[in-house]
Every structure is written in structure tokens, then in C-alpha cells.
């Protein structure tokens, strides 16, 4: 199942994505109008029933006419993991972390596929891409073991941890270069776990203006999805809709001094999860 959010007349609306069509959940007598609300209200069997209802629904919106938002536009938390691929740690000249290195982004950073990444006027010159697998929590999670951690996931989606490197490296906490408006595009949809065979066996790629810049694989993660969810849940309660961006492979722009510029088109593709496409523009 693929859950998306599109911009309706009254604001963001949840929908089931079926190929090139969206079925608004408002047509499905769903228990909530948002993706986060659906995850909080429905377990795996409930989501499966919603999908079956969508397959029979007559009300459909062509995807080409929809403006997609981030699949979960209102998460309580966006947790990002730094230096979590061995090849990326090597290209930056840093040691393999002994524990997950995490920082935060906020809802102001979210954008959907097709929306612009906006270069901040005060810091436009060193903006970088980072293709990432993002996990989305499906049920309240606290002190979960690695063995059970994946049962608490709703699914996953492509994510671009856009970064203003000059701001990032001014501060060892990184957030100032990360939590900028539009710097967390994700989507196009949240793909539920029943459609994902193995989170540790997915190709992760970035293309800028059609040129491939990153070509990684989740098998190279230092801390995998189960370990990350378990580790984070020891100190914070993870809630439905929370997003965990798991880190980026080698090939980021800062390694070669190749940064994004207005007019660029950035694609983040993950096997089986779809392709996130955003154009870059000046503020």
C-alpha cells in the first residue's frame, strides 16, 4: 500500500496511491483525514482493509493533476542520522561512529515531490543533497528490542537531507545547516512494510540534472533500521508518523565541491519505493 498526501481545496488531504491515480481517503469513510491520523487509528489489518476499499472506489484523482505534499506533513519528530554509511564516513575522512549520531529537522523543512527546494538568500552557495531511506513509525514505540523494532514501522520512503554545508560546519550540532525551509523533501508516497521485502537490500541513488551522483546500497548502513528504531526508543517515545532518516551513502556534493544551484533538478530514487523529484530555486 502507498499512502500519499496531496493539496486539496481545504489543505493537505490523505490519499491511497494506485498507480497513476489517487483515491482520497475522504471517499473511503476512513477514521482520519491525515496519513498520521490513519497510522494512529489503524493497525496492519486496518490499513489492508483501507487499501481494498480504495481498489473498489470510484472517486479518483489523476496523479498528474495533483500537487503532492510530504507523505506525512505533520510528524511530531523528524530524526536524522549522520555518518551512517561506511563509504560516506570514508569520503569525509571521519571515523565510523560507535553509536548513532542524530540531529533534528522540523516540519518547516518538509516538501513533497514536485515542490521546490529553496536556496536561502543568506546562504545559497554551499547547498548539498543527501539521498536517504526514511522510516516512518506506525505505532507507539518505547524500549523496543531490535528483534521487534520493525513491527513498529508503518513503512518507508525516499528522503533528501538537503544541507547548507557552510552553516552545518559552523556548529558541531549541525541543525543550523539542516533544519531550513524545504530542506527535507520526501515521498512521493509512504510505502507500507508489506510491500518491502528487505530494508537492508535497497539501492539508493541521486541524480542531479540527469547525472548520477550517488549510487549506494542499504547493506552498507552502519546502524540498520531495526537497530536505529530500538536505539532511539530507549530515550524517546516514537509515535505514529515520526520520521527517521537513516543517513546517506558516498557521493555527496561537498566531497568534490559540487553544490546545488538554482535551476537544478534533483532526483532521489530508492528501489521499490519510488523517485523523489525536486527543482532547486533561489529565494
Protein Blocks (a to p, Z undefined) as FASTA:
>chain_A
ZZdddddfkbccddddehjaccdfklnopabfbfklmmmmpcfklmmmmmmmmmmpmbdc
dfklpccddfblcbfbdcddehibfklmmmnopacdfbdcdddddfklpccehiacdddf
klmmlcccddddddddfbdcehiafklmmmmpgbdcdddddddfklmmmpmnlmmmmmgg
hiaggdjbdcdfklpmblklcccdddeehiafbdcdfklpfbdfklmmmmmmmmoccdeh
iacdebjcehifklnopacdehiacddddehiapcddddddZZ
